[in-house]
Amino acid sequence: MTRSLSPTRATAIPAPRHDAARVATGIRLRALRMVAPQGFGYLGQALSAAETLAVLCAELFRPGVDRFVCSPGHYIVAAYAVAAEVGLLDPEELAAYGQNGSRVEAIGTERSPAVDLTCGSLAQGLSGGVGFAYTDRLRGREEEADAPHTFVLCSDGELEEGQLWEAALFAAHHRLGRLTVVLDANNSQVDGPVDGITTLEPIGEKWAAHGWHVAELDGHDLDALRHAYADALSATRPSVIIARTSTRHGLDCLPPDADGHFIKLPPDLANQAFTELEARYA
Amino acid sequence: MREPPYQTVQKPYGRALVELARQREDVVCLSGDLTRQCEVDLFRDELPDRFVHAGMAEANMIGMAGAMAREGLNPFVHTFGVFATRRPLDQIVNAVAYPNLPVRLIGFMPGISSPGGPSHQAIEDIALMRALPNMTVIDVADAAEITQIVPLIADHPGPVYLRLKRGEIPVIFDEDRRVSLEQAQVISTGDEVAIFTNGMMLSAALAAASTLRGRGVRVAVVNVPVIKPLDVDTVVRVARSARAVVTAENHSIIGGLGSAVAETLAEAGLGRTLRRVGLRDTFAEGALSGPYLFERYGLTTQHIIDAAWNALDRTDEPPAAAATPVEAGEYAPV
């Protein structure tokens, strides 16, 4: 198995278009603004995936060329936030998050902006990503200079669904090298920590056994993510970046027992969070 | 219209799809490890660059097809009806029906035409697909309809579920049959009993009508290949002109053609005695042959005759269905 924690890199890392660290903080702040008015919501997903999405969208993703699939619809809050951060979505739209009649729905749907595909019914996104990547093969686009890359954000809890492994097998059999899974391994699902519900480990070995290029890293480490993405972009097999993350990362005021899947934000805590993130974002 | 026993042909669907794909580069063919059984070995051999072995992974196959359709391809997805509908239902909902994508789900071996037992008998596939918004649901009766329906559904902007008999396909219609996605086909008119049917039950309904006419009963027969959207106007018009209505389908009586007709009659305020021929809320069983199951579960010509007789409140003995001997390569209804 390939581990991207190794310091030596052959692949050049492109110059960033946005400051990924600031974008990551912006994702957290914007997600907080979306969730706080309701007093609870999918904030933990944005906290855990902030750096993986920040590096992707601030430095790598080519709008109109590449595709972004947000497999777990509950993570759409993070997709909205990062799209607003990098200028792909009007930030004012985020104020309508989860409101009646709004297309900025709390669980991603067909109406959701900022993604090519999202699935409220979990673990279906990779099949869609495989379908995109395989379409490029059918059309002979993989050899083109601006060949699209398909990025699929998945969560570790989704590994419990069989369909995801069906898709993983297909992608590896066909060596879909222009497909990358960004796996937010935050060890959080509805009923509690993932490892208390189902033993998924060793996650990296499972993907490697399925024939994937595997990188496993601290998902809040920007440099480690940069290297992992660079390797994934040059791989001739499908790649998975296993980002080990926390649903409380980057928001120090959260209590240690906060329910990462569905964080409760009473007004006092929300105010502390705003103070903390706005200071860091300024 | 031909007379039984009907001549049969092999792989009319497979040939029609290859023909279509030669003319349309957007057509791609996905198969879930049932390639020869779904007649797309022809496609695999003729157009391998557009053929996808999805393997035994229906959920993933549906998800991929949805994404391919988003990209502008015209995916035709092939497996048995059970694995095309009940197994990946959530994937069809989320990856195909809700986004209203032009994915064509082709489910072979309908109803109890398979002797393979409940795991292989698609007795509720139409009910499942009919309940999904955006989905068009089709059950065709013969090779002439199959040949025409393939290019028709390729032009349809939304998702389609097409249910197809496997193996020897009867030729019931002459070449002048014109299938429509909008209109049901009134084959004959009569003001006593109207029989609405489709798919594998069409030939049985025609035979039943012939026997009933022999006893002086005036019978209308309507072929309804498109169950959804239903041609409500034709259903109401024909039912209004008859005293009683019979539906006949190779499917559960719950959720399929019989239900669709019942809903239509009720909403039109049209009180007509209705008898539904089909599986009566039961699973079937494994057996040696399909015809045995048609007998055992009430899907024969005689069952349609009896249903019409009963719907007309006739108390005398119903006429017996005429037996149609068949040679090898011929087809007649049970």
Interface residues (C-beta under 8 A of the other chain):
Chain A: E110 D116 L117 C119 G120 S121 Q124 L126 S127 G128 G129 V130 G131 F132 Y134 T135 L138 G162 Q163 E166 A167 L169 F170
Chain B: V28 D49 R50 V52 A54 G55 A57 A59 N60 I62 G63 M64 A65 G66 A67 M68 R70 E71 L73 D90 Q91 V93 N94 A95 Y98 P99
